[in-house]
Amino acid sequence: MTCQHENCQRTVVVDCLKPEIFERVRALAGGAVTVEEVNWEDYIEYYCLQHCQAHGYCWHCGLHQGAPPRLDGEGLCDGCAEAQKLDE
């Protein structure tokens, strides 16, 4: 798998979850669709650590943080940045 950012050939990528995936999960929970009816690949993008932040994703958890990206200078969302501080 290579980074989906234009002209990037890096092969170390993060599975980045598009925000729409949570609508599908709610639909599953409500019985509106079945697991077989969901093409999960439609809800995942793949970006290298460098390009995650440019597309609004946290490189650690892969969750989209909205626009403009609410990420710290290291490319982490608030939750992952806080967890990293606790680990130090």
N, C-alpha and C positions, 0 to 999 in steps of 0.2 A: 504494500500500500504506500502510495506517495502522497505528499501534501497536495491539497486541492487548490492552493493559492497559485495564481498564474505564474508560470515559469519556475516554480519551485520543485526541486527533485528530491528533497529530503524524505527519507523513508521512516524516520522515527516520528510517529504521529500520535495525536490524541483523538480519541473518539469524542467528537463534540456533538452534544445533543441539541438539536433545534428546539426552540420553545414549543413548537406544534406537537412534539411528542407527548406532552402532558395532556393535550386534548384527546389524543388517541388512548392514553391510559385511562382517562376518565370515561371514555366511551366503552372501553373494555369492562371497567368496573360496573358500569350501568347496564351492561348486556347489549349495547347497541351494535357492537361488532364482536367478532371472535378473533382469537389470536391468529388463526389461519388467514384472516382477511387483511391483516396488517402487514405491509411490507416495511419492516423496521429500517431498512437501508434508506428509505425516503426521508427519514428523520435524523440521520447521522451524517455529519460532515467530518472530514479528516484533515487536520491542520498540524503542521509541525509546531514545536514550542514557540518559535519566533513569530509565526503567523496567527496563532490562536488569538492573541490580544488584538491584532488588527481587525479580526472578524467578530470581536466582542465576546470571545470565549475565555474562560479561565483555563490555563494550561494544566492545572492540577486536577480539577474535578470534571472539566469538559462542559460545564453548564453555561448557557448563554447569559450574559449579564445585562443585556439591553444596549440601547444606543443613547447617548455615547457610552462606550464601555465603562462600567464602574469597576475598574480594576486598579490595584495599587501599581506602583512603578515596576514591580516584578512580574506583572501579568496575572496576579492572583485575585480572586474575588474576596470579599470581606471575610467570608467564612473560612476559606483556606488560608488567608493571611493570618487570621486570628489563631487558627490551629497551628500554624507554623511557629508563631510566637510562643505558644504553650510548649511546643517541643524543644525550644531552645533552652 
